[in-house]
Every structure is written in structure tokens, then in C-alpha cells.
């Protein structure tokens, strides 16, 4: 799915151990809020959501100028040297929280965030391609359960809306369901340009979508679905 970028405050004046525990508590609260928000969905619809379907995810907490919190469906190699991980779970959703800074991942140390969070470069530095969510925590704030509640609930609604859109696209694109499946895979991988190209493959007469910079994936789905629903 498309990244859900959120801003939450970061704890100041605490030890590394305290910061890691604050992050662990935040991620648990975020995932609990996500599961609570989708609990009333029909079972099959709920089961198709990325975090529910995965069952076990990796969460990377990467410190640059901002603190990045990235939920990915990819597994990472076992920790080495000073790397730290924390395992946790809520109901059937389990995750491994991993911590990265320029000591552990030197490529993080050369990322310029003077103009704000650099989502693409942080993911590239960690080699992460499949993203369920990516939150950016700016300097000078704190991790709170209140922000986790809003971030988790918003993420759940975003994932549910995208899943409904792709189901509707399949229903309105008979014979092109495979292309819709690929578009959904590109959505999960965060490949915005690929989603634009696949939308044009599904509906060659479609226009109004920008490849560079790529149109917002939610807009791509909306415009494509509107086109497919319109009379020929």
C-alpha cells in the first residue's frame, strides 16, 4: 500500500534503552489501534489487509535527523554487532522491531534531511522495498499512545479503502484481473510510477495521470475506477 506519512513527537532527554522502550510501546499501540479499527470488517476483507495477511512483520526504527518508523513485510537478516531487536505481538499480529542509526547502517549518515524527512533515501539505505507504512518523527517531540492511536487508525482506514478499490477494479475490468493484481502488488511495494503505468495498461484510453512526478496512488485508483465505470 501507499506509505502513510505521519508526524509524531519524539522523546527528549532519555537513555537509549528508554528510547527503545518508548518506540516499542509506540509500535504496540499503533498495531493495537490498527487491529481495533479493522475488527468490524467482514472476515475475508479483514484478512486481505497487509498487516493482517502478513501476520508477522518487521518494523525498522531508523534515526537520521528525523526518526523513521517503517513497517515492512520483508524479513531482515539476524542482528549483528550492536544491532538491537525486540519481538512483540498483539493477537495474531507479530512483529520484530529493529533499530538502525549511522553506526549500524552508515548510509543513513549521509542522508540530507535539512528540508524535511527523506522517505525514499531512508528506505533505500536500508534496502527496504515493500512498505506497509512509513512514519516520520521530527526532532524535538515525544512518542505517545495518543499519536499512535491516530496513526494506527488512519493506516487501517487507508489500507481498507485501498483493498476495496482493488476489489472494485477487478469487478470492472473483466479479463484484466491479472493487471489489477500486479497494480495491487505495486501498491504494497510502494511503486507509484508502476501503478500509473499499470493503470494505463488496464485502461489504454485513460488520461489525466502524471508519471513524473507520479500521481498519488489513491488518485490513480479513483480516476481508473471512474473511467472503468463510465459508459463506453
TORZAGU-759488 format. One record per residue (C-alpha): residue in three letters; residue number from 1; z, y, x. Coordinates in Angstrom, 2 decimals, padded with zeros to 5 digits. Layout:
BEGIN
code: ala&pos: NUM&Z: Z&Y: Y&X: X $
...
END
This chain:
BEGIN
code: unk&pos: 1&Z: 000.00&Y: 000.00&X: 000.00 $
code: unk&pos: 2&Z: -000.31&Y: 003.58&X: 000.94 $
code: unk&pos: 3&Z: 002.55&Y: 004.93&X: 003.03 $
code: unk&pos: 4&Z: 005.31&Y: 006.63&X: 001.09 $
code: unk&pos: 5&Z: 006.43&Y: 009.51&X: 003.30 $
code: unk&pos: 6&Z: 009.89&Y: 010.85&X: 002.58 $
code: unk&pos: 7&Z: 012.28&Y: 013.16&X: 004.32 $
code: unk&pos: 8&Z: 015.98&Y: 012.30&X: 004.54 $
code: unk&pos: 9&Z: 018.65&Y: 013.89&X: 006.70 $
code: unk&pos: 10&Z: 019.82&Y: 012.29&X: 009.94 $
code: unk&pos: 11&Z: 023.42&Y: 011.79&X: 011.00 $
code: unk&pos: 12&Z: 024.52&Y: 014.02&X: 013.89 $
code: unk&pos: 13&Z: 027.35&Y: 013.61&X: 016.38 $
code: unk&pos: 14&Z: 027.75&Y: 009.86&X: 016.12 $
code: unk&pos: 15&Z: 027.64&Y: 006.98&X: 018.59 $
code: unk&pos: 16&Z: 024.56&Y: 004.75&X: 018.98 $
code: unk&pos: 17&Z: 026.49&Y: 001.98&X: 017.23 $
code: unk&pos: 18&Z: 027.40&Y: 004.33&X: 014.40 $
code: unk&pos: 19&Z: 023.80&Y: 005.50&X: 014.10 $
code: unk&pos: 20&Z: 022.55&Y: 001.92&X: 013.93 $
code: unk&pos: 21&Z: 025.09&Y: 001.10&X: 011.23 $
code: unk&pos: 22&Z: 024.10&Y: 004.21&X: 009.27 $
code: unk&pos: 23&Z: 020.48&Y: 003.12&X: 009.46 $
code: unk&pos: 24&Z: 021.38&Y: -000.44&X: 008.40 $
code: unk&pos: 25&Z: 023.30&Y: 000.90&X: 005.39 $
code: unk&pos: 26&Z: 020.42&Y: 003.22&X: 004.50 $
code: unk&pos: 27&Z: 017.82&Y: 000.43&X: 004.61 $
code: unk&pos: 28&Z: 020.03&Y: -001.83&X: 002.49 $
code: unk&pos: 29&Z: 020.47&Y: 000.94&X: -000.09 $
code: unk&pos: 30&Z: 016.73&Y: 001.65&X: -000.09 $
code: unk&pos: 31&Z: 015.86&Y: -002.01&X: -000.68 $
code: unk&pos: 32&Z: 018.53&Y: -002.35&X: -003.37 $
code: unk&pos: 33&Z: 017.10&Y: 000.69&X: -005.17 $
code: unk&pos: 34&Z: 013.59&Y: -000.79&X: -004.90 $
code: unk&pos: 35&Z: 014.69&Y: -004.10&X: -006.42 $
code: unk&pos: 36&Z: 016.67&Y: -002.37&X: -009.16 $
code: unk&pos: 37&Z: 013.64&Y: -000.24&X: -010.08 $
code: unk&pos: 38&Z: 011.32&Y: -003.25&X: -010.48 $
code: unk&pos: 39&Z: 013.84&Y: -005.56&X: -012.15 $
code: unk&pos: 40&Z: 012.49&Y: -004.89&X: -015.65 $
code: unk&pos: 41&Z: 008.84&Y: -005.54&X: -014.79 $
code: unk&pos: 42&Z: 007.22&Y: -008.76&X: -016.07 $
code: unk&pos: 43&Z: 007.99&Y: -011.56&X: -013.58 $
code: unk&pos: 44&Z: 004.41&Y: -012.10&X: -012.41 $
code: unk&pos: 45&Z: 003.84&Y: -008.36&X: -011.97 $
code: unk&pos: 46&Z: 007.08&Y: -008.02&X: -010.02 $
code: unk&pos: 47&Z: 006.16&Y: -010.97&X: -007.82 $
code: unk&pos: 48&Z: 002.92&Y: -009.26&X: -006.73 $
code: unk&pos: 49&Z: 004.69&Y: -006.21&X: -005.31 $
code: unk&pos: 50&Z: 004.55&Y: -006.12&X: -001.49 $
code: unk&pos: 51&Z: 008.26&Y: -006.30&X: -000.70 $
code: unk&pos: 52&Z: 008.98&Y: -008.89&X: -003.39 $
code: unk&pos: 53&Z: 005.98&Y: -011.03&X: -002.47 $
code: unk&pos: 54&Z: 006.83&Y: -010.92&X: 001.25 $
code: unk&pos: 55&Z: 010.44&Y: -011.98&X: 000.80 $
code: unk&pos: 56&Z: 011.11&Y: -011.28&X: 004.50 $
code: unk&pos: 57&Z: 010.04&Y: -008.01&X: 006.10 $
code: unk&pos: 58&Z: 010.53&Y: -006.15&X: 009.36 $
code: unk&pos: 59&Z: 011.91&Y: -002.63&X: 009.40 $
code: unk&pos: 60&Z: 011.30&Y: -000.63&X: 012.57 $
code: unk&pos: 61&Z: 013.52&Y: 002.38&X: 013.23 $
code: unk&pos: 62&Z: 011.73&Y: 004.41&X: 015.90 $
code: unk&pos: 63&Z: 013.17&Y: 007.52&X: 017.47 $
code: unk&pos: 64&Z: 010.75&Y: 010.23&X: 018.52 $
code: unk&pos: 65&Z: 011.57&Y: 013.86&X: 017.61 $
code: unk&pos: 66&Z: 011.91&Y: 012.58&X: 014.08 $
code: unk&pos: 67&Z: 013.39&Y: 009.20&X: 013.22 $
code: unk&pos: 68&Z: 010.74&Y: 006.95&X: 011.68 $
code: unk&pos: 69&Z: 011.65&Y: 004.10&X: 009.33 $
code: unk&pos: 70&Z: 008.73&Y: 001.71&X: 008.91 $
code: unk&pos: 71&Z: 008.73&Y: -001.31&X: 006.62 $
code: unk&pos: 72&Z: 006.05&Y: -003.78&X: 007.67 $
code: unk&pos: 73&Z: 005.00&Y: -007.24&X: 006.56 $
code: unk&pos: 74&Z: 004.28&Y: -008.13&X: 010.20 $
code: unk&pos: 75&Z: 006.71&Y: -010.08&X: 012.34 $
code: unk&pos: 76&Z: 007.64&Y: -008.66&X: 015.75 $
code: unk&pos: 77&Z: 008.41&Y: -010.65&X: 018.92 $
code: unk&pos: 78&Z: 012.02&Y: -011.56&X: 019.62 $
code: unk&pos: 79&Z: 014.10&Y: -008.70&X: 021.08 $
code: unk&pos: 80&Z: 014.11&Y: -008.34&X: 024.86 $
code: unk&pos: 81&Z: 016.43&Y: -006.50&X: 027.22 $
code: unk&pos: 82&Z: 018.14&Y: -003.56&X: 025.49 $
code: unk&pos: 83&Z: 016.40&Y: -004.12&X: 022.13 $
code: unk&pos: 84&Z: 018.68&Y: -004.50&X: 019.11 $
code: unk&pos: 85&Z: 018.06&Y: -006.13&X: 015.74 $
code: unk&pos: 86&Z: 020.14&Y: -006.51&X: 012.58 $
code: unk&pos: 87&Z: 019.44&Y: -009.15&X: 009.92 $
code: unk&pos: 88&Z: 020.32&Y: -008.44&X: 006.29 $
code: unk&pos: 89&Z: 019.27&Y: -009.33&X: 002.76 $
code: unk&pos: 90&Z: 019.58&Y: -008.32&X: -000.89 $
code: unk&pos: 91&Z: 018.94&Y: -011.08&X: -003.42 $
code: unk&pos: 92&Z: 015.65&Y: -012.72&X: -002.36 $
code: unk&pos: 93&Z: 014.55&Y: -009.88&X: -000.09 $
code: unk&pos: 94&Z: 015.50&Y: -010.38&X: 003.55 $
code: unk&pos: 95&Z: 014.67&Y: -008.15&X: 006.48 $
code: unk&pos: 96&Z: 015.09&Y: -007.66&X: 010.20 $
code: unk&pos: 97&Z: 015.93&Y: -004.12&X: 011.28 $
code: unk&pos: 98&Z: 014.68&Y: -003.31&X: 014.79 $
code: unk&pos: 99&Z: 015.45&Y: -000.20&X: 016.84 $
code: unk&pos: 100&Z: 012.97&Y: 001.49&X: 019.18 $
code: unk&pos: 101&Z: 013.15&Y: 004.54&X: 021.44 $
code: unk&pos: 102&Z: 011.17&Y: 005.61&X: 024.54 $
code: unk&pos: 103&Z: 013.29&Y: 003.31&X: 026.72 $
code: unk&pos: 104&Z: 012.32&Y: 000.26&X: 024.68 $
code: unk&pos: 105&Z: 008.79&Y: 001.45&X: 023.79 $
code: unk&pos: 106&Z: 007.65&Y: 004.02&X: 026.42 $
code: unk&pos: 107&Z: 004.60&Y: 005.04&X: 024.36 $
code: unk&pos: 108&Z: 006.96&Y: 006.74&X: 021.93 $
code: unk&pos: 109&Z: 007.97&Y: 009.19&X: 024.65 $
code: unk&pos: 110&Z: 004.55&Y: 010.86&X: 024.84 $
code: unk&pos: 111&Z: 004.06&Y: 011.44&X: 021.10 $
code: unk&pos: 112&Z: 003.90&Y: 015.12&X: 020.17 $
code: unk&pos: 113&Z: 005.84&Y: 015.91&X: 017.01 $
code: unk&pos: 114&Z: 006.12&Y: 019.66&X: 017.52 $
code: unk&pos: 115&Z: 004.12&Y: 020.17&X: 014.31 $
code: unk&pos: 116&Z: 005.97&Y: 017.51&X: 012.33 $
code: unk&pos: 117&Z: 006.17&Y: 013.71&X: 012.06 $
code: unk&pos: 118&Z: 003.19&Y: 011.93&X: 013.63 $
code: unk&pos: 119&Z: 003.00&Y: 008.82&X: 011.45 $
code: unk&pos: 120&Z: -000.23&Y: 007.36&X: 012.85 $
code: unk&pos: 121&Z: 000.75&Y: 007.71&X: 016.50 $
code: unk&pos: 122&Z: 004.18&Y: 006.15&X: 015.97 $
code: unk&pos: 123&Z: 002.67&Y: 003.12&X: 014.26 $
code: unk&pos: 124&Z: 000.05&Y: 002.88&X: 016.97 $
code: unk&pos: 125&Z: 002.73&Y: 002.97&X: 019.69 $
code: unk&pos: 126&Z: 004.49&Y: 000.03&X: 018.05 $
code: unk&pos: 127&Z: 001.27&Y: -001.85&X: 017.23 $
code: unk&pos: 128&Z: 002.11&Y: -001.90&X: 013.52 $
code: unk&pos: 129&Z: -000.85&Y: -002.07&X: 011.16 $
code: unk&pos: 130&Z: 000.44&Y: -003.41&X: 007.84 $
code: unk&pos: 131&Z: 002.79&Y: -000.87&X: 006.29 $
code: unk&pos: 132&Z: 004.79&Y: -001.21&X: 003.08 $
code: unk&pos: 133&Z: 006.50&Y: 002.14&X: 003.64 $
code: unk&pos: 134&Z: 006.92&Y: 004.76&X: 006.33 $
code: unk&pos: 135&Z: 009.68&Y: 007.34&X: 006.04 $
code: unk&pos: 136&Z: 010.26&Y: 010.23&X: 008.45 $
code: unk&pos: 137&Z: 013.77&Y: 011.54&X: 009.05 $
code: unk&pos: 138&Z: 013.74&Y: 015.05&X: 010.60 $
code: unk&pos: 139&Z: 016.20&Y: 016.19&X: 013.27 $
code: unk&pos: 140&Z: 019.48&Y: 017.63&X: 012.07 $
code: unk&pos: 141&Z: 020.32&Y: 015.77&X: 008.88 $
code: unk&pos: 142&Z: 022.10&Y: 012.59&X: 007.73 $
code: unk&pos: 143&Z: 021.25&Y: 009.22&X: 006.23 $
code: unk&pos: 144&Z: 022.73&Y: 008.97&X: 002.75 $
code: unk&pos: 145&Z: 022.69&Y: 006.48&X: -000.09 $
code: unk&pos: 146&Z: 021.56&Y: 009.29&X: -002.40 $
code: unk&pos: 147&Z: 018.33&Y: 009.76&X: -000.45 $
code: unk&pos: 148&Z: 017.91&Y: 006.00&X: -000.14 $
code: unk&pos: 149&Z: 018.11&Y: 005.71&X: -003.92 $
code: unk&pos: 150&Z: 015.34&Y: 008.27&X: -004.42 $
code: unk&pos: 151&Z: 013.17&Y: 006.84&X: -001.64 $
code: unk&pos: 152&Z: 013.54&Y: 003.24&X: -002.85 $
code: unk&pos: 153&Z: 012.90&Y: 004.13&X: -006.49 $
code: unk&pos: 154&Z: 009.86&Y: 006.23&X: -005.61 $
code: unk&pos: 155&Z: 008.49&Y: 003.46&X: -003.41 $
code: unk&pos: 156&Z: 008.90&Y: 000.91&X: -006.20 $
code: unk&pos: 157&Z: 007.07&Y: 003.10&X: -008.70 $
code: unk&pos: 158&Z: 004.27&Y: 003.72&X: -006.20 $
code: unk&pos: 159&Z: 003.83&Y: 000.00&X: -005.49 $
code: unk&pos: 160&Z: 003.91&Y: -000.90&X: -009.18 $
code: unk&pos: 161&Z: 001.34&Y: 001.75&X: -010.06 $
code: unk&pos: 162&Z: -001.00&Y: 000.57&X: -007.29 $
code: unk&pos: 163&Z: -000.67&Y: -003.06&X: -008.40 $
code: unk&pos: 164&Z: -001.56&Y: -002.10&X: -011.99 $
code: unk&pos: 165&Z: -004.55&Y: -000.10&X: -010.75 $
code: unk&pos: 166&Z: -005.92&Y: -003.05&X: -008.79 $
code: unk&pos: 167&Z: -005.45&Y: -005.40&X: -011.76 $
code: unk&pos: 168&Z: -007.38&Y: -002.91&X: -013.92 $
code: unk&pos: 169&Z: -010.11&Y: -002.60&X: -011.29 $
code: unk&pos: 170&Z: -010.62&Y: -006.36&X: -011.25 $
code: unk&pos: 171&Z: -010.89&Y: -006.40&X: -015.03 $
code: unk&pos: 172&Z: -013.54&Y: -003.65&X: -014.99 $
code: unk&pos: 173&Z: -015.54&Y: -004.94&X: -012.02 $
code: unk&pos: 174&Z: -016.66&Y: -008.46&X: -013.01 $
code: unk&pos: 175&Z: -018.38&Y: -010.22&X: -010.14 $
code: unk&pos: 176&Z: -016.88&Y: -007.76&X: -007.63 $
code: unk&pos: 177&Z: -013.30&Y: -009.03&X: -007.72 $
code: unk&pos: 178&Z: -013.55&Y: -010.07&X: -004.07 $
code: unk&pos: 179&Z: -014.29&Y: -006.48&X: -003.07 $
code: unk&pos: 180&Z: -011.30&Y: -005.32&X: -005.10 $
code: unk&pos: 181&Z: -009.15&Y: -007.92&X: -003.30 $
code: unk&pos: 182&Z: -010.36&Y: -006.52&X: 000.03 $
code: unk&pos: 183&Z: -009.60&Y: -002.98&X: -001.16 $
code: unk&pos: 184&Z: -006.08&Y: -004.04&X: -002.07 $
code: unk&pos: 185&Z: -005.71&Y: -005.65&X: 001.36 $
code: unk&pos: 186&Z: -006.88&Y: -002.40&X: 002.96 $
code: unk&pos: 187&Z: -004.30&Y: -000.57&X: 000.84 $
code: unk&pos: 188&Z: -001.50&Y: -002.82&X: 002.09 $
code: unk&pos: 189&Z: -002.70&Y: -002.30&X: 005.66 $
code: unk&pos: 190&Z: -002.80&Y: 001.47&X: 005.20 $
code: unk&pos: 191&Z: -006.55&Y: 001.70&X: 005.88 $
code: unk&pos: 192&Z: -007.50&Y: 004.81&X: 003.93 $
code: unk&pos: 193&Z: -011.13&Y: 005.04&X: 005.09 $
code: unk&pos: 194&Z: -011.73&Y: 001.36&X: 004.37 $
code: unk&pos: 195&Z: -010.57&Y: 001.92&X: 000.80 $
code: unk&pos: 196&Z: -013.14&Y: 004.71&X: 000.37 $
code: unk&pos: 197&Z: -015.93&Y: 002.52&X: 001.77 $
code: unk&pos: 198&Z: -014.93&Y: -000.42&X: -000.44 $
code: unk&pos: 199&Z: -014.80&Y: 001.84&X: -003.50 $
code: unk&pos: 200&Z: -018.44&Y: 002.78&X: -002.81 $
code: unk&pos: 201&Z: -019.30&Y: -000.91&X: -002.38 $
code: unk&pos: 202&Z: -017.72&Y: -001.70&X: -005.75 $
code: unk&pos: 203&Z: -019.49&Y: 001.23&X: -007.43 $
code: unk&pos: 204&Z: -022.53&Y: 002.36&X: -005.38 $
code: unk&pos: 205&Z: -023.14&Y: 005.33&X: -007.68 $
code: unk&pos: 206&Z: -019.66&Y: 006.72&X: -007.15 $
code: unk&pos: 207&Z: -019.31&Y: 010.16&X: -005.61 $
code: unk&pos: 208&Z: -016.55&Y: 012.69&X: -005.10 $
code: unk&pos: 209&Z: -014.68&Y: 010.72&X: -002.41 $
code: unk&pos: 210&Z: -014.19&Y: 012.09&X: 001.07 $
code: unk&pos: 211&Z: -014.37&Y: 009.78&X: 004.08 $
code: unk&pos: 212&Z: -013.30&Y: 012.35&X: 006.66 $
code: unk&pos: 213&Z: -010.59&Y: 013.25&X: 006.08 $
code: unk&pos: 214&Z: -010.16&Y: 010.21&X: 003.86 $
code: unk&pos: 215&Z: -009.38&Y: 010.78&X: 000.21 $
code: unk&pos: 216&Z: -005.87&Y: 009.96&X: -000.94 $
code: unk&pos: 217&Z: -005.83&Y: 006.22&X: -001.81 $
code: unk&pos: 218&Z: -004.25&Y: 006.91&X: -005.20 $
code: unk&pos: 219&Z: -007.10&Y: 009.33&X: -005.96 $
code: unk&pos: 220&Z: -009.62&Y: 006.73&X: -004.79 $
code: unk&pos: 221&Z: -008.26&Y: 004.20&X: -007.27 $
code: unk&pos: 222&Z: -008.10&Y: 006.75&X: -010.07 $
code: unk&pos: 223&Z: -011.67&Y: 008.02&X: -009.55 $
code: unk&pos: 224&Z: -013.07&Y: 004.50&X: -009.15 $
code: unk&pos: 225&Z: -011.32&Y: 003.23&X: -012.25 $
code: unk&pos: 226&Z: -012.52&Y: 006.21&X: -014.27 $
code: unk&pos: 227&Z: -016.08&Y: 005.57&X: -013.09 $
code: unk&pos: 228&Z: -015.94&Y: 001.87&X: -013.99 $
code: unk&pos: 229&Z: -014.50&Y: 002.62&X: -017.42 $
code: unk&pos: 230&Z: -017.12&Y: 005.23&X: -018.27 $
code: unk&pos: 231&Z: -020.13&Y: 004.20&X: -020.40 $
code: unk&pos: 232&Z: -023.17&Y: 003.21&X: -018.36 $
END
